[in-house]
Amino acid sequence: MSPQWTIEDWIAALSRREVSARQVVQFYLDRIQRLDPQVHAFLECNAAEALAQAEAADRALAAGATHAEQPLLGIPVGIKDNLAVRGHSLRCASRILGHFVSPYDATVIEKLRRAGAILLGRLNMDEFAMGSSTENSAFGPTRNPWDLERTPGGSSGGSAAAVSAGECPAALGSDTGGSIRQPAAFCGCVGIKPTYGRVSRYGLVAFASSLDQIGPLTRTVGDAARLLGVIAGHDPRDATSLPDEVPDYLAALSGDVQGLRLGLPREYFADGLDPEIREAILDAVRHLADLGAEVVEVSLPHTRYALATYYIIATAEASTNLARFDGIRYGFRVEGQDPIELYERTRGSGFGPEVKRRIILGTFVLSSGYYDAYYLRAQKVRTLIRRDFSEAFQKVDALITPATPTPAFRLGEKISDPLQMYLSDVFTLSCNLAGICGLTLPCGFTRQPRLPIGLQLLGPPLGEPILLRIAHAYEQTTEWHRARPPLEETHPSEPPKGSAG
């Protein structure tokens, strides 16, 4: 057994009865115990429950269950701390929820259970998914496995770091403005932000409801396709859920990009892009062209307004969504002499600085006299951004861009400068504003220090099969996804011989 193994490797070994699901889970529990004191990806690890689920998976396998019926049978998955899991804490890495325990499962958790997945534990994040570095967690930052002095990105930093460190083979994150794709790029793994409505948001604690999407983080494109196929699909409990049938994402992994047209948006290669990232992205573009894709330059002219538009719309929706955390019905409470003082004390003590900043900004742009000047105008610009993408996808099958303007930065480097922190997501947030799909995968390393570089692919609504096809073709003809962080010496091992008993 090896941390190099993918979900597909584990499935092959489980199907041949060369390992048991209990052995798989114990393997990752041992790694978490050994490595997580350095990385701090997990907020909660449910060892006893995970082992009990593994034993149930072993009984199912012994009784003849197959991975065709249950695609994740016996596979451990980490869960971001803003997804509801029945009987477990749901804190969103915030103090304001106190010791709140979820009474129900999110839809994606129900689907993981039906697919036979084993829920390994809860992963760290920026508080209420507001941040780009996981430094806004009330329980301390997660560290990047490639350099423990650097951020893993955010807000799904715990999910990306856990996968990168080999503490779990897959994890779920959420993406409101790049919160899956940016940490995937920083940590050298694969992350998918699905089309808005492709994956149910029921049971995801809302940050910005018109932008949020749940998606997978994995080591390989094939693993991401498998996990996305499990969690995607219509859900009547989510009014924004799309009714479209879920395709076979694994079938999209043809390894062939012959004849596809890829657009290179000139606005994504402006000043401020790290030269080594620019070089790696253009190398990837040339590689895809060598594989048979046609690359053309396109323009997304309203990209320059995306950052401002995003931080008006997202904060406005956050202000509304987070009004429910008032200390009255559940969670943390600080008593006051009257309800107003109780609200002020509870929210003042329970929320961290970044969440307060966004609530204040969002309340301002929604306030009387400013709604038209800010929020309404931002919604009009959002329409123009969506139109830019729609016009581009009439000419090309997908867009290829950098995932981030810089490699992973040092912890503490940007935390006191919100604007610089917000710029970390400048290449990812337009995808959420337009409601399209995006995928990030490894495409190189900086020279000194050696840090991962992420390539971003953007596709039209429900264009996930195209992105997976392109990403898989690139991955299978390069070696970047095989590199592992220097947390410890890790060597691929041959699948174990003999029965798991």
C-alpha positions in Angstrom: 0.0 0.0 0.0 1.2 3.5 -0.8 0.0 7.1 -0.6 0.7 7.2 -4.3 -2.2 4.9 -5.0 -5.3 6.5 -6.6 -8.9 5.6 -6.1 -8.6 3.4 -9.1 -5.6 1.6 -7.6 -7.5 1.0 -4.4 -10.6 -0.2 -6.2 -8.5 -2.7 -8.2 -6.9 -4.1 -5.0 -10.2 -4.2 -3.2 -11.9 -6.0 -6.1 -9.1 -8.7 -6.1 -9.4 -9.0 -2.3 -5.7 -8.1 -2.0 -6.6 -5.5 0.6 -9.6 -5.0 2.9 -11.5 -1.8 3.3 -10.4 -1.9 6.9 -6.8 -2.0 5.9 -7.3 0.9 3.5 -8.9 3.1 6.3 -6.3 2.1 8.8 -3.6 3.1 6.3 -4.9 6.6 6.1 -5.7 6.9 9.8 -2.0 6.1 10.5 -0.9 8.7 8.0 -3.2 11.3 9.6 -1.8 10.5 13.0 1.7 10.8 11.7 1.5 13.8 9.4 -1.5 15.9 10.4 0.2 17.5 13.4 2.4 19.2 10.8 -0.3 19.9 8.1 -3.4 20.5 10.3 -5.8 19.5 7.5 -8.3 17.7 9.7 -10.5 19.3 12.4 -12.1 16.0 13.3 -11.1 12.4 12.4 -13.8 9.8 13.0 -11.5 6.8 13.4 -13.9 4.4 15.2 -16.8 5.3 12.9 -14.6 5.1 9.8 -13.4 1.6 10.8 -17.0 0.5 11.4 -18.0 1.7 7.9 -15.0 -0.1 6.5 -16.1 -3.4 8.1 -19.5 -2.9 6.6 -17.9 -2.4 3.2 -15.8 -5.6 3.6 -19.0 -7.5 4.4 -20.6 -6.1 1.3 -17.6 -7.0 -0.9 -17.6 -10.5 0.6 -21.3 -10.8 -0.2 -20.6 -10.0 -3.9 -21.1 -6.2 -4.1 -19.1 -4.6 -6.9 -17.8 -1.2 -7.7 -20.0 -1.0 -10.8 -22.9 -0.9 -8.3 -21.2 1.2 -5.7 -18.4 3.2 -7.3 -16.7 4.2 -4.1 -17.2 1.1 -2.0 -14.4 1.0 0.7 -12.9 4.3 -0.4 -12.2 7.0 2.3 -13.2 10.6 1.6 -12.6 13.7 3.6 -15.4 16.3 4.1 -15.0 20.1 4.2 -16.3 21.5 7.5 -19.3 23.3 5.8 -21.1 20.2 4.7 -23.7 18.6 6.9 -23.0 15.1 8.2 -25.7 13.6 10.5 -24.5 13.3 14.0 -21.3 15.3 13.5 -20.2 18.8 14.3 -20.9 21.4 11.7 -18.8 24.5 12.5 -17.6 26.0 9.2 -14.3 26.6 11.0 -16.1 29.3 13.0 -16.7 29.7 16.7 -20.2 31.1 16.3 -21.7 27.6 15.7 -20.2 26.4 19.0 -20.9 22.7 19.5 -23.6 22.5 16.9 -24.2 18.9 15.6 -25.9 18.4 12.3 -29.3 16.5 12.5 -29.2 15.5 8.8 -26.9 14.6 5.9 -26.2 16.9 2.9 -27.4 15.4 -0.4 -23.7 14.9 -1.4 -23.2 12.9 1.8 -26.2 10.8 1.2 -24.8 10.0 -2.3 -21.4 9.2 -0.9 -23.0 6.7 1.5 -25.0 5.1 -1.2 -21.8 4.8 -3.3 -20.1 3.0 -0.4 -17.7 5.7 0.5 -16.2 5.9 4.0 -16.4 9.3 5.7 -13.0 9.9 7.1 -13.4 13.2 8.9 -13.9 16.9 8.7 -11.4 19.2 7.0 -10.2 22.7 7.9 -11.3 25.8 5.8 -11.5 29.5 6.0 -14.3 30.5 8.3 -17.6 30.2 6.4 -15.5 29.7 3.2 -14.4 33.3 3.3 -10.7 33.4 2.4 -7.9 32.3 0.1 -5.4 30.8 2.5 -7.2 28.9 5.3 -5.7 31.4 7.7 -9.2 32.6 8.6 -10.1 29.4 10.3 -11.0 29.9 14.0 -9.0 26.7 14.7 -5.7 27.7 13.2 -4.3 27.6 9.6 -3.6 24.5 7.5 -0.1 24.3 6.0 0.9 23.4 2.5 2.5 19.9 2.3 5.0 21.2 -0.3 6.3 23.9 2.1 4.9 24.0 5.7 5.7 27.8 5.9 3.2 28.4 3.0 -0.5 28.4 2.6 -2.4 25.6 0.9 -4.8 28.1 -0.4 -8.5 28.5 0.5 -11.1 28.3 1.4 -10.9 24.5 0.8 -7.3 24.4 2.0 -7.8 21.5 4.3 -9.3 19.4 1.5 -6.5 20.1 -0.9 -3.7 19.7 1.7 -5.2 16.4 2.9 -5.2 15.0 -0.6 -1.8 16.3 -1.4 -0.3 14.9 1.8 -1.8 11.5 1.1 -4.0 11.7 4.2 -7.0 10.7 2.1 -7.4 9.7 -1.6 -10.2 12.2 -2.2 -12.1 15.1 -0.5 -15.1 17.3 -1.1 -14.7 21.1 -1.1 -16.9 24.0 -2.0 -16.1 26.7 -4.6 -17.6 30.2 -4.4 -14.9 32.1 -6.2 -12.1 29.6 -6.7 -12.1 27.8 -3.3 -11.6 24.4 -4.9 -9.4 25.3 -7.9 -7.0 27.7 -6.2 -6.0 25.3 -3.3 -5.8 22.5 -5.8 -3.3 24.6 -7.8 -1.3 25.5 -4.7 -1.2 21.9 -3.5 -0.6 20.1 -6.8 -3.9 18.2 -7.1 -7.0 18.1 -9.3 -10.0 20.2 -8.4 -13.4 20.6 -10.2 -15.9 23.4 -9.8 -19.0 22.0 -11.5 -21.6 24.0 -13.5 -23.9 25.9 -11.1 -26.7 23.5 -10.3 -24.9 20.3 -11.4 -24.4 19.3 -7.8 -27.0 19.9 -5.1 -26.2 22.5 -2.5 -28.7 21.0 0.0 -26.7 20.7 3.3 -24.0 23.1 2.3 -23.8 26.0 4.7 -24.4 29.0 2.4 -21.8 31.7 1.8 -23.1 33.2 -1.5 -26.0 31.2 -2.8 -25.8 32.2 -6.4 -22.1 31.3 -6.6 -21.6 28.3 -4.3 -20.9 24.8 -5.7 -19.6 21.6 -4.2 -16.9 19.7 -6.0 -14.2 17.0 -5.7 -10.4 17.3 -5.0 -8.4 14.3 -5.9 -4.9 13.2 -7.1 -5.9 12.4 -10.7 -8.4 13.4 -13.3 -9.9 9.9 -13.4 -10.5 10.0 -9.6 -12.2 13.4 -10.0 -14.4 12.1 -12.8 -15.5 9.1 -10.6 -16.3 11.3 -7.6 -18.1 13.9 -9.6 -20.2 11.2 -11.2 -21.3 10.1 -7.7 -22.3 13.5 -6.3 -23.8 15.1 -9.4 -27.5 15.0 -10.3 -30.9 16.6 -9.7 -32.1 17.1 -6.2 -35.7 18.4 -5.6 -34.6 19.8 -2.3 -32.4 22.4 -4.1 -34.4 24.8 -6.2 -31.3 25.6 -8.3 -30.5 22.0 -9.1 -30.4 21.2 -12.8 -32.7 18.4 -14.1 -30.3 17.3 -16.8 -29.2 13.6 -16.8 -25.7 13.0 -15.4 -23.4 11.6 -18.2 -20.7 8.9 -17.6 -17.8 11.2 -16.8 -15.3 8.2 -16.9 -16.3 7.6 -20.5 -15.1 11.1 -21.3 -11.5 10.1 -20.5 -10.6 9.2 -24.1 -7.0 10.6 -23.9 -7.7 12.3 -27.2 -8.0 16.1 -27.9 -7.7 15.8 -31.7 -9.8 18.5 -33.3 -10.8 20.4 -30.1 -10.5 24.2 -30.2 -9.0 25.8 -27.1 -9.3 29.5 -26.4 -6.5 31.5 -24.8 -8.0 34.6 -23.2 -5.6 37.5 -23.5 -7.0 39.1 -20.4 -5.6 36.3 -18.2 -2.0 36.9 -19.3 -1.7 40.6 -18.2 0.8 42.2 -15.9 1.0 40.6 -12.5 1.2 37.0 -13.6 4.2 35.3 -12.2 6.7 34.7 -15.1 7.3 31.0 -14.1 3.5 30.4 -14.1 3.2 32.1 -17.5 5.9 29.9 -18.9 4.3 26.7 -17.5 0.9 27.6 -18.8 2.2 28.4 -22.3 4.2 25.1 -22.2 1.0 23.3 -21.4 -0.8 25.1 -24.3 2.0 24.0 -26.7 1.8 20.4 -25.4 -2.0 20.3 -26.0 -1.4 21.7 -29.5 1.1 18.9 -30.1 -1.6 16.4 -29.1 -3.9 17.7 -31.8 -5.9 20.6 -30.2 -6.2 23.9 -32.1 -5.3 26.9 -29.9 -6.8 30.3 -30.8 -6.7 33.6 -28.9 -10.0 35.0 -27.6 -11.1 38.0 -25.6 -13.2 38.2 -22.4 -13.3 42.0 -22.3 -15.3 42.4 -19.0 -12.8 40.3 -17.1 -11.3 43.5 -15.7 -14.5 44.1 -13.7 -14.9 40.6 -12.4 -13.0 41.1 -9.1 -15.1 44.2 -8.0 -18.3 42.6 -9.3 -17.6 39.4 -7.3 -16.9 41.1 -4.0 -20.1 43.1 -4.3 -22.4 40.2 -5.1 -20.7 37.7 -2.8 -20.6 39.9 0.2 -24.2 41.0 -0.3 -25.3 37.4 -0.3 -23.1 36.6 2.7 -24.6 39.4 4.7 -28.1 38.0 4.1 -27.1 34.3 4.6 -25.1 34.9 7.8 -27.9 36.9 9.4 -29.3 33.6 10.7 -26.3 33.2 13.1 -27.7 35.3 16.0 -27.2 33.2 19.1 -30.9 32.6 19.5 -31.7 29.2 17.9 -28.4 27.4 18.0 -24.6 27.8 18.4 -22.5 30.2 20.4 -24.2 32.8 22.5 -23.0 35.8 24.6 -25.9 37.1 26.8 -26.9 40.7 26.8 -29.4 42.9 28.6 -31.7 42.9 25.6 -31.9 41.1 22.2 -30.0 43.8 20.4 -27.0 43.6 22.8 -27.2 39.8 22.7 -26.9 39.9 18.9 -24.0 42.4 19.0 -22.1 40.5 21.6 -22.7 37.1 20.0 -21.8 38.1 16.5 -18.9 40.3 17.6 -17.3 37.5 19.5 -18.4 34.6 17.3 -17.3 35.8 13.9 -13.7 36.4 12.9 -12.3 39.6 11.3 -12.7 38.5 7.6 -16.3 37.4 8.1 -17.1 40.7 9.8 -15.5 42.6 7.0 -17.6 40.9 4.4 -20.8 41.2 6.3 -20.2 44.9 6.8 -19.4 45.4 3.1 -22.4 43.4 2.0 -24.7 45.2 4.3 -23.4 48.5 2.9 -24.0 47.6 -0.7 -27.5 46.5 0.0 -28.4 49.5 2.1 -30.8 52.2 1.1 -29.2 54.7 -1.3 -26.5 52.3 -2.4 -28.4 49.3 -3.7 -28.7 50.7 -7.2 -25.2 52.2 -7.3 -23.5 49.0 -6.3 -25.5 45.8 -6.1 -27.8 46.3 -9.1 -24.9 47.6 -11.2 -22.8 44.5 -10.2 -25.6 42.2 -11.4 -25.6 44.0 -14.7 -21.9 43.6 -15.1 -22.3 39.9 -14.1 -24.6 39.5 -17.1 -21.9 41.0 -19.4 -19.3 38.6 -18.0 -21.6 35.7 -18.6 -22.2 37.0 -22.2 -18.4 37.2 -22.8 -18.1 33.5 -21.9 -21.2 32.5 -24.0 -19.7 34.3 -27.1 -16.3 32.7 -26.5 -17.8 29.2 -26.3 -19.4 29.7 -29.7 -15.9 29.8 -31.1 -14.0 27.3 -28.9 -14.7 24.1 -26.9 -12.9 25.2 -23.8 -10.7 28.0 -22.4 -7.2 27.5 -21.0 -5.8 29.9 -18.4 -3.6 30.1 -15.3 -5.3 29.0 -12.1 -3.5 31.5 -9.9 -1.4 34.6 -10.5 1.3 33.4 -8.1 2.4 30.2 -6.5 1.5 29.5 -2.9 2.5 32.4 -0.7 3.9 32.4 2.8 1.5 32.2 5.8 1.0 35.7 7.2 2.2 37.3 3.9 -1.2 38.7 2.8 -3.4 38.3 5.8 -3.2 42.0 6.8 -3.8 43.2 3.2 -7.3 42.1 2.1 -7.0 43.4 -1.4 -3.8 41.4 -2.1 -5.5 38.3 -0.7 -8.6 38.9 -2.9 -6.3 39.1 -5.9 -5.3 35.5 -5.3 -8.7 34.5 -6.9 -8.6 36.9 -9.8 -8.4 34.0 -12.4 -11.0 31.8 -10.8 -13.9 33.9 -9.7 -15.3 34.8 -13.2 -16.2 31.1 -13.6 -18.6 31.4 -10.6 -20.1 34.7 -11.8 -20.9 33.0 -15.1 -22.1 29.7 -13.6 -19.9 27.7 -15.9 -17.6 24.8 -15.0 -13.8 24.9 -14.2 -11.1 22.4 -13.6 -7.5 22.8 -12.2 -4.7 20.3 -12.6 -0.9 20.3 -12.1 1.2 21.6 -15.0 4.6 22.3 -13.5 6.7 23.7 -10.6 8.4 26.9 -9.8 12.2 26.5 -9.7 13.2 27.9 -6.2 11.4 27.0 -4.0 9.8 24.1 -5.8 6.0 24.8 -5.6 3.2 23.4 -7.7 1.7 25.4 -10.6 -1.9 24.8 -11.7 -3.5 24.9 -15.1 -7.1 26.0 -15.3 -9.6 24.8 -17.9 -13.0 26.5 -18.2 -15.9 25.0 -20.1 -19.5 25.9 -21.1 -22.4 25.0 -18.8 -22.5 21.3 -18.4 -19.2 21.1 -20.2 -17.5 18.9 -17.6 -17.0 16.0 -20.0 -15.0 18.2 -22.3 -12.8 19.5 -19.5 -12.2 16.0 -18.2 -11.3 14.8 -21.7 -8.7 17.6 -22.1 -7.3 17.3 -18.6 -7.0 13.5 -18.9 -5.2 13.8 -22.2 -2.7 16.3 -20.7 -2.3 14.3 -17.5 -1.6 11.0 -19.2 1.2 12.5 -21.4 2.9 14.4 -18.6 4.4 13.5 -15.2 3.4 16.4 -13.0 0.6 14.5 -11.2 3.1 11.9 -10.0 5.2 14.3 -7.9 4.7 14.1 -4.2 5.4 16.7 -1.5 8.6 16.4 0.6 6.7 15.7 3.9 8.4 12.3 4.1 10.0 9.9 1.7 7.3 8.2 -0.2 7.9 5.5 -2.8 5.3 3.7 -4.9 4.9 0.1 -3.9 3.6 -2.9 -5.8 0.1 -3.9 -4.9 0.2 -6.3 -1.9 0.1 -10.0 -2.7 -2.2 -12.5 -1.1 -5.7 -12.3 0.4 -6.8 -9.6 2.8 -8.6 -12.2 4.7 
